[in-house]
Amino acid sequence: MIFKGIRLSDISKTSITLILLGFIVIGVSFNFFFELGEDVLEDEKFAIDSATTDFINSISYPWLIKAMGWITEAGSVMFLTVASIILAVYLFFFSSFSRWVTVFFAINMGGISALTKLLKISYARKRPSVLEQYDGTGFSFPSGHTTGSIVFYGFIIYLVTVSHLDKRLKWTLNIFIALFASCIGISRLFLGVHFITDVMAGISFGLSWLLICIMALEITLWNQRRRQAKS
């Protein structure tokens, strides 16, 4: 069966296995935070959270908080949803990338959304502050803005890396994108709606899922190129 250049037979067993094992690998990544997660469930207080909060409070100024409020919007559910749809449409209809890139981008974004919600419910950690203005509602661990930003902007970094752009331009763009994504996680701390341990967990979880999706995509593309070479 062929749909817009996609052969279902191009999905290798290895690729399917990687996607399925992705959930297991993500679970393993959470073991890195096993002690942290256990303490979160027991509503323990963390020295690093208190120290970070004190430091941020010492350098917080009205203009800085306002700037962080704008930055944090780039990691909101609404922004990432709209941006993901626009990027998916571009990748599928207008770019030279394989249609599989769009498919795995959708898996990347859809998967992180569902899994983050599941983890938040599982840990049920209360936020340091509840601020609806900055999407500071619901549970806190891990930071949804952080996980969403890592996988969305991380996938863009992947696209830039495999593109035909000049090498120096690639480095410049990717460094800027990486720093911007990092600022989104930091903004959650300045706005007081997350602990630093929430952001740390979001980075770990987001990176794990992103790398799994990219690995599965690369294997699928490799199999597709191999089939085309034989035909």
N, C-alpha and C positions, 0 to 999 in steps of 0.2 A: 504494500500500500504506500502511495506517494502523496504527500501533501505539501505544496509550496517548496518542493525540493528536498523534503525530509523523507527518508526511507526508514520505516519503522525497524527494518532489519539492521539498520546502522547502529542501533543501540546494542552494544556488546553485553554479554553476560557479566563481564568484569565491571562495566559501567553501572549496570543495574545493581550489582552487589555493593559497589561503593556507595551508591545512594542509600541503600537499605542499611548498610553498616554505618552510614553517617550518623544515625540516631545513637548507635552504640558508642561511636567515637566521641560524640558530644557528651554522652553520659560519662565517659572516661575523663573528659576534660573537667567535668564538674568534680571529679574526685580530687583534682588539684586543689579545689576549694572545699574539700570534705570537712576539714576542721572549721573553716569559716561558715559553711552551710549549717553544720551542726550547731554552732553557736548562734547563728541567725534564728534557727528554729527555737532555740532556748531563750531568745530575746536578750542575748548577751550584749554588752557594750564593748566596743573596740577602741583601743588607744589611738590607732591610726585615724579613726573617724573623728575622734575628739580633737586630735592635733591638727588635722586638716581643716576642720571647721573653725578652730581658733585662728589659724593662719589666714584663712580666707576672710574671716571677719575683720582681721587687722588691716587688710588691703582693699576692702570693698568700698567703692565710692559710687555715688549715684550714677555717674556717667558710665562706669564699668558694668554695673548691674543692668543698665538699660541696653548696653551693647550685647551683653550675654543673653538678654531676653530676645534680641533679634537673632543671634547665632543659634540659640536652642531651637528656633522654629524650623531650621534646616534639617532637624532630626525628628520632627513631629510626624505622627501617623498621617495626617492630612498631606503634608508636604511630600513625604516619601512616597505616598500612594500616587499622587498626581505625577510626580517626577518619574516614578517607575513606569507608569502607563505611557508617558511621553517617550521615555527611552526605549521601552519595548516596541512601540509603534515604529520608531526610527530604525531600530535594529532589524525588525522583521521586514519592513517595506522599502527602506531607503538606503541601508548600509550594505557593504559588500561582505559582511560577516555571514557565516553559515546560519541557517534558520535555527540550528541547535543552540546557538548562543542565546537567542531569545527564550527558548524553552528552559534552559538552565538558569537564566536570569530570573524567570518567573518562579522556578523552584527555589532559588536562592532567597527571594523576597517573601514568597508565600510561606516557606518553611520557617524562616526566622520569626515571622509574626506569630504563627501558631505555637511554636516551641517556647517563645518568650512568655506568652500568655500562660502556658501550662506551668512554667517554672515559677512565675509570679504567684500563681494560685498555690503551688506546692509549698513555697517558702513563706508566703503570706507575711512578709516583713512590712511593718509600718514605716511610713516616710518620716524624715526629720521634720518636714513641714508640708502641709497640704495647701497647694496653691493652684487652683483650677486655671488661672490665667496662663500658667506655664505648663499645662498638662501634668501638674503635680497631684494627680489623684490616683486612687487604686493602690496596689502594693508596690513595693520599692525594689525588690531583689529578683533578677538583675535589672539594671537600667535599660528600659526599652528604647530610649533615644540612642543609647550607646550601641546596643546590638544592631538596631536598624541602620544606624549610620555606618558602622563597620562593614556590614555586608553590602550596602548600597554603594557607598563611595569606594569601598574596596574592590567591587566589581568594575567600577569605572577605571580604577587604577589598572586592573587586569586588561581592560579593553585598550587603554592607552599603551600598555606594555607590548601587546601583540599587534598593535597598529604599525603603519609604515611611516610614522612621524620621525623627524630627526631625533637622534638619540639624546642630544642635549635638551631638546624640547620635552621629550618624554620625562626625563629626570626632573625638569622644572615643574611640569604639570603634576607629576605624581607626588613630589614633595609638598607642593601646595595643597593638593587634595588630601593627603595624609594628615597634614597639620590642621586643616580645616575640620576634618572628621574628629580629630583629637580634641579640638576646641569645643565641639558639641558636647562631648562627655564632660569636659571641664566646666562648661556653662551650667550643667545640672548641679554642680557643687556650689557655684557662686549664687545660684538662685535658691539654694537651700532645700531642694526637693529630692535630693539623693545623698547618700553617704558615699565616700570614696570607695568603700568595699562593693557597693552596688555597681559602680562604674568599672572597677577592676574585673568583676565577674562578667559584666557585659562585654568587655573587650575580649576576654578569654573565650567566651561562648561564641561571640560573633565571628572571631577569626577562625575558630574550629569549623563552623558551618560554612563559611565562605570558602575555605581551602578545600573542603570536601566537595562542594559544588564545582569548583574550578577543576579539581582533579578528575571528577566524573566527566565534565565537559571535554577536557583535553583528550581523555581516552576515547570518548565518542567521536570526536573530530578525527583522531588518529585512525580509528576504524573506518570512518567514512572516506578518508583520503586513500586508505589501502584498498578499499573496494573499488573506488574510482580508477585507481591505477591498474587494477586487474581487468576492468571492463574495456 
